[in-house]
Amino acid sequence: MLFNKIRTRIFRHLGMTKILWRYRQNGIYCFNFHRIGDANKGKYDPNIFSCSVEDLEKHVAFIKNNFEIINQAYFITIVNSGQIVDKKLAYITFDDGYLDNYELAFPVLKAMNVPATFFVATGLIESEVVPWWDEIAWHVRQCNLDELSLPSWHKPVVLSNTTLNKKIRAVLSQFKSASAPIEKQLVELRQITGLVLEHYDSEFMTWAHIAEMESAGMTIGAHSHSHRIFSGLSAKELSHELSHAKMLLEAKLAQKVLSISYPVGNASTYNKDMFDEIDRQGYQLAFTFRYFINQELKSNKFQLGRFSISEPFTERRFMELCLNAPTL
């Protein structure tokens, strides 16, 4: 990846990025979005917004003009064939199941005739459950502490002299990297701030929304049931997260659920010991949040890479995101 970055910088300096772009790697480039809309108007975690609806349109248009966009059925066909990907293919995904995916992203995709897969955390659909990351962000917004330290942490997070976005990102990063379960850390956080989130207006889709998207050609995948990080679960808990999400989705929808994306999805949140159980539950693809172009598909079908879209669209930035990526 370092070589790719150095090469890209040299070509940028020479004004030749578009020339390098013509020779980008073959493979499946998976582009992932979370929330769509104005992050400044959100009540909870602003960092989970990928881009505005206007920038989503630009991203999708650029992807459509520069890649062959595939759906899940074709992805699975390629994996099962064992063939080498000799083209530049793209796969578009959305994680979590927020309402703006239906209200803002779905109309864009439908108007452009572009398929996408929406990975849904089933426990958040038509539920009053507060997503743990949104509750954490709410506490950071409401508390007036200069630093935050939980008994489960090795070091505090400094909250003074920085922006709200950076405060929330730093606290969430500490939550995700700590060895203690998220649930235990949340109890500690509530005790330290002395705050209680008494009312949560759900910001997630309904089952009717999800069914409408599926009937319009979108694919629905699982994102676990409760969005717990898999590496912290027992074998029994992991089996429940995989099976319950799949069961709920298949009970509500017309199609079999064949893919899942790992909650959080970085390298520390899953491991190869889980692959047998994922396979046993009937999943054929599993997506991480790791940054690479997918080439060795059959051997990596349960650890597929995705590119995080988290900034406004510019052509050069998007090209460099792809050009800098390693392959796996």
C-alpha positions in Angstrom: 0.0 0.0 0.0 2.9 2.4 0.7 4.2 1.9 -2.8 0.8 2.7 -4.2 0.6 5.9 -2.2 4.1 7.0 -3.3 3.3 6.2 -6.9 -0.1 8.1 -6.7 1.6 11.2 -5.2 4.2 11.3 -7.9 1.6 11.0 -10.7 -0.5 13.7 -8.9 2.5 16.0 -8.7 3.0 15.5 -12.5 -0.7 16.1 -13.2 -1.0 12.5 -14.5 -3.5 10.9 -12.0 -6.0 10.3 -14.9 -3.3 8.4 -16.8 -2.6 6.2 -13.8 -6.3 5.7 -13.3 -6.6 3.9 -16.7 -4.2 1.2 -15.4 -5.8 0.6 -12.0 -6.1 -2.9 -10.8 -8.7 -5.4 -11.8 -10.9 -6.8 -9.1 -14.1 -6.1 -7.2 -14.1 -2.6 -5.5 -16.7 -2.6 -2.8 -17.8 0.9 -1.7 -19.5 1.3 1.6 -21.8 4.0 2.9 -23.5 4.5 6.3 -25.8 7.4 6.8 -26.6 9.9 4.1 -27.5 13.5 4.8 -26.3 16.6 6.8 -24.1 15.4 9.7 -24.5 18.8 11.4 -28.3 18.2 11.8 -27.9 14.8 13.5 -28.6 14.3 17.2 -26.1 11.6 17.9 -22.9 10.5 16.1 -22.0 12.9 13.2 -19.1 10.7 12.1 -21.4 8.0 10.9 -22.6 10.2 8.0 -20.8 9.2 4.8 -21.9 12.2 2.7 -24.8 14.4 1.6 -27.4 13.2 -0.9 -25.8 15.5 -3.5 -22.4 13.8 -3.0 -24.0 10.4 -3.0 -25.3 11.2 -6.5 -21.8 12.2 -7.6 -20.2 9.1 -6.1 -22.7 6.7 -7.7 -22.5 8.5 -11.1 -18.7 8.3 -11.1 -18.7 4.6 -10.1 -21.3 3.9 -12.8 -19.2 5.6 -15.4 -15.9 3.9 -14.4 -16.8 0.4 -13.3 -19.3 -2.4 -14.1 -21.6 -2.4 -11.1 -22.6 -5.9 -10.1 -25.3 -7.3 -7.8 -25.1 -10.0 -5.2 -26.1 -12.8 -7.5 -23.2 -12.0 -9.9 -20.8 -11.6 -7.0 -21.7 -15.1 -5.7 -21.4 -16.5 -9.2 -17.8 -15.2 -9.6 -16.9 -16.5 -6.1 -18.2 -20.0 -6.8 -16.6 -20.2 -10.2 -13.1 -19.6 -8.8 -12.4 -17.4 -11.9 -9.9 -14.6 -11.9 -11.6 -11.2 -12.0 -10.2 -9.7 -15.2 -12.4 -6.5 -15.1 -12.9 -3.5 -12.9 -16.1 -4.4 -11.0 -17.9 -2.4 -8.3 -20.2 -3.4 -5.5 -22.1 -0.8 -3.4 -23.2 -1.4 0.2 -24.8 0.4 3.0 -24.5 -0.6 6.7 -26.9 -0.4 9.7 -30.3 0.3 8.3 -30.8 4.0 9.0 -34.0 5.7 7.7 -32.0 8.0 5.4 -30.9 5.0 3.4 -34.5 4.6 2.4 -35.5 8.2 2.2 -32.4 9.6 0.5 -30.1 6.8 -0.9 -32.7 4.5 -2.3 -34.3 7.1 -4.6 -30.8 8.0 -6.0 -30.0 4.3 -6.7 -33.4 3.7 -8.3 -33.2 6.8 -10.5 -29.7 5.7 -11.7 -30.8 2.0 -12.1 -27.9 1.0 -9.8 -28.1 -2.1 -7.5 -26.9 -2.0 -3.9 -26.9 -4.2 -0.8 -28.2 -2.9 2.5 -26.9 -4.6 5.5 -29.4 -4.4 8.3 -29.0 -4.8 12.1 -32.4 -6.5 12.7 -32.7 -5.6 16.4 -32.8 -1.9 15.5 -35.7 -2.2 13.0 -39.1 -1.0 14.5 -37.5 -1.0 17.9 -36.9 1.4 20.7 -33.4 0.1 21.2 -30.7 2.8 21.2 -27.7 1.8 19.1 -24.7 1.8 21.4 -22.6 4.1 19.3 -25.5 6.7 19.2 -25.9 6.5 23.0 -22.1 7.0 23.5 -22.2 10.0 21.1 -25.2 11.5 23.0 -23.3 11.2 26.3 -20.3 13.0 24.8 -22.5 15.7 23.5 -24.3 16.2 26.8 -21.5 15.9 29.4 -19.2 18.8 30.3 -16.1 16.8 31.3 -12.6 17.8 30.3 -11.6 14.1 30.1 -13.4 10.8 30.2 -12.0 7.7 31.9 -13.8 4.4 32.4 -12.7 1.6 34.8 -12.4 -0.6 31.7 -9.9 1.7 30.0 -6.2 1.9 30.3 -6.1 5.6 29.7 -8.5 8.6 29.6 -9.8 10.4 26.5 -9.2 14.1 26.6 -12.3 16.0 25.7 -11.1 19.6 26.1 -9.8 21.8 23.3 -11.1 19.8 20.4 -14.1 19.6 18.1 -17.2 17.6 18.9 -16.6 15.2 16.0 -13.1 14.4 17.3 -14.4 14.0 20.8 -17.0 11.5 19.7 -14.6 9.7 17.4 -12.0 9.3 20.1 -14.4 8.0 22.7 -15.9 5.5 20.2 -12.4 4.4 19.3 -11.7 3.7 22.9 -14.9 1.8 23.4 -14.2 -0.4 20.3 -10.6 -1.2 21.3 -11.2 -1.9 25.0 -11.3 -5.6 26.1 -14.5 -5.1 28.1 -17.8 -5.7 26.4 -19.6 -2.6 25.1 -22.5 -3.3 27.4 -20.3 -3.1 30.5 -18.6 0.1 29.3 -22.0 1.7 28.7 -23.0 1.0 32.3 -19.8 2.7 33.4 -20.3 5.6 31.1 -23.9 6.2 32.4 -22.6 6.1 36.0 -19.8 8.6 35.3 -21.8 11.1 33.4 -24.9 10.7 35.6 -27.0 11.1 32.4 -29.9 8.9 31.2 -31.1 9.0 27.6 -34.8 8.7 28.5 -36.3 9.0 25.0 -34.9 7.9 21.7 -36.7 8.7 18.4 -35.8 5.8 16.2 -33.9 6.8 13.1 -34.0 3.4 11.4 -36.1 2.0 8.6 -39.3 0.0 9.0 -39.8 -3.5 7.7 -42.1 -2.0 5.0 -39.3 0.2 3.8 -36.9 -2.7 3.6 -39.4 -4.9 1.7 -40.0 -2.1 -0.7 -36.3 -1.7 -1.5 -36.0 -5.5 -2.0 -38.9 -5.6 -4.4 -37.3 -2.8 -6.4 -34.1 -4.8 -6.9 -32.0 -4.0 -3.9 -30.4 -6.8 -1.9 -30.9 -7.1 1.8 -28.1 -8.6 3.9 -27.6 -9.1 7.6 -25.5 -6.9 9.9 -26.0 -9.1 12.9 -29.1 -8.8 15.2 -27.8 -6.4 17.9 -24.7 -5.0 16.3 -22.4 -6.6 19.0 -18.8 -7.0 18.0 -18.3 -10.6 17.0 -14.8 -11.1 18.5 -16.2 -10.4 22.0 -18.9 -13.1 21.8 -19.0 -16.7 22.9 -19.7 -19.4 20.3 -23.3 -19.5 21.4 -23.8 -15.7 21.2 -22.2 -15.6 17.8 -24.5 -18.4 16.5 -27.5 -16.4 17.8 -26.4 -13.1 16.1 -26.0 -14.9 12.8 -29.1 -17.1 12.9 -31.5 -14.7 14.5 -30.7 -11.9 12.0 -31.1 -14.3 9.1 -34.3 -15.8 10.4 -36.0 -12.4 10.9 -34.9 -11.0 7.5 -36.1 -14.2 5.7 -39.4 -14.2 7.6 -40.1 -10.6 6.4 -38.7 -10.7 2.9 -39.1 -12.7 -0.3 -35.4 -13.8 -0.8 -32.9 -15.9 1.1 -30.3 -13.8 3.0 -26.9 -14.9 1.7 -24.5 -12.2 2.9 -23.5 -10.4 6.1 -21.3 -7.5 7.0 -19.4 -7.6 10.3 -20.3 -5.0 12.9 -17.5 -2.4 13.0 -15.6 -4.8 10.7 -11.9 -4.0 11.3 -9.4 -6.8 11.6 -9.8 -7.2 15.4 -13.6 -7.7 15.3 -13.7 -11.1 13.5 -11.4 -14.0 12.9 -11.1 -17.1 10.7 -12.5 -19.4 13.5 -15.9 -17.8 12.8 -15.9 -18.8 9.2 -17.2 -22.3 9.7 -20.2 -21.1 11.7 -20.9 -18.3 9.1 -20.9 -21.0 6.4 -23.0 -23.4 8.5 -25.7 -20.7 8.9 -26.0 -20.4 5.1 -24.1 -17.2 4.4 -22.1 -17.2 1.2 -20.4 -13.8 1.5 -19.1 -11.8 4.5 -17.9 -8.2 4.3 -15.3 -6.6 6.6 -14.5 -2.9 6.9 -10.9 -3.4 5.8 -9.4 -1.4 2.9 -8.5 -3.6 -0.1 -9.5 -4.6 -3.6 -11.0 -8.1 -3.8 -9.1 -10.4 -6.1 -8.7 -13.8 -4.3 -12.4 -14.2 -3.9 -12.9 -17.9 -3.2 -10.4 -18.0 -0.4 -11.5 -14.7 1.1 -15.3 -14.9 0.6 -15.8 -14.4 4.4 -13.4 -11.5 4.7 -14.1 -9.3 1.7 -12.7 -5.8 1.7 -14.7 -2.5 1.4 -13.7 1.1 0.9 -15.3 3.5 3.4 -16.9 6.6 1.8 -16.7 9.3 4.4 -16.0 12.6 2.6 -17.6 14.8 0.0 -16.9 13.7 -3.5 -14.0 15.0 -5.6 -12.8 13.1 -8.6 -9.2 13.2 -7.6 -9.9 12.0 -4.0 -12.0 9.1 -5.2 -9.4 8.1 -7.8 -6.7 8.1 -5.2 -8.8 6.1 -2.8 -8.9 3.3 -5.4 -5.3 3.7 -6.6 -3.8 3.6 -3.1 -5.6 0.4 -2.2 -3.8 -2.9 -1.8 -5.2 -6.2 -3.1 -6.2 -9.4 -1.4 
